[in-house]
Amino acid sequence: MRKVSMGVAIAAAAVAGVLFSTGAQAFDSGSSSNLILGPQPHGQVHRANLPTELNREVAPTRTEVDDPTGEHPGTITVDSRNRYLYLSMEGGRSMRYDIGVGREGFAWSGRAYVGRRAEWPAWTPPADMLKRRPELPRVMKGGIANPLGARAMYLYNGHGDTMFRIHGTNEPDTIGQAVSSGCIRLLNDDIVDLYERVKVGATVVVL
């Protein structure tokens, strides 16, 4: 994993500080009119995080295991209780990732599908969040300081955009925790790996 220089990391941390202190978590105002129907081109992948200790590298969590879900290959299963995300693969195997999930009052379960994908996505806090935290930016461009991290997959159902995302994070210490507003977060390195394996239309099961 490539290290971020101390100067860049400190500058990014300063930009992001107001967001982290609010507890504002990954939402975006994507709509079905912006639905991407195929894979997007891959730009440069910045394998960088902003850990609490700026000199500490964070190893990816992904590991290949026997698939415990019984789902078809290509399906994403979120085990909210145990803080794991499984991507089912051929041959009864799956790729497992450590995740962060919704805090009390924001947890959810059900079925959805990946309706949109984005690299270094922008973040638009929803109106309800802006009422609670008016100091938040109306739109934040994608980048290392953005709470959505390196990649985002937008979850849809029969009613359209659920407003829930599977995304990266620049707060690696939150992986394994229940801290978000319902979105599923992975380390940036892990979300890049998952993103490259998952296509628009993939089924997502949240337990």
Secondary structure as UniProt FT lines:
FT   HELIX           6..22
FT   HELIX           32..34
FT   TURN            54..55
FT   STRAND          63..66
FT   TURN            73..74
FT   STRAND          76..79
FT   TURN            80..83
FT   STRAND          84..88
FT   HELIX           90..92
FT   STRAND          93..98
FT   STRAND          100..102
FT   TURN            104..106
FT   STRAND          110..119
FT   HELIX           127..132
FT   TURN            134..135
FT   TURN            144..145
FT   TURN            147..150
FT   STRAND          151..157
FT   TURN            158..159
FT   STRAND          160..167
FT   HELIX           172..174
FT   TURN            175..176
FT   STRAND          178..180
FT   STRAND          184..185
FT   HELIX           188..197
FT   TURN            200..201
FT   STRAND          203..206
//
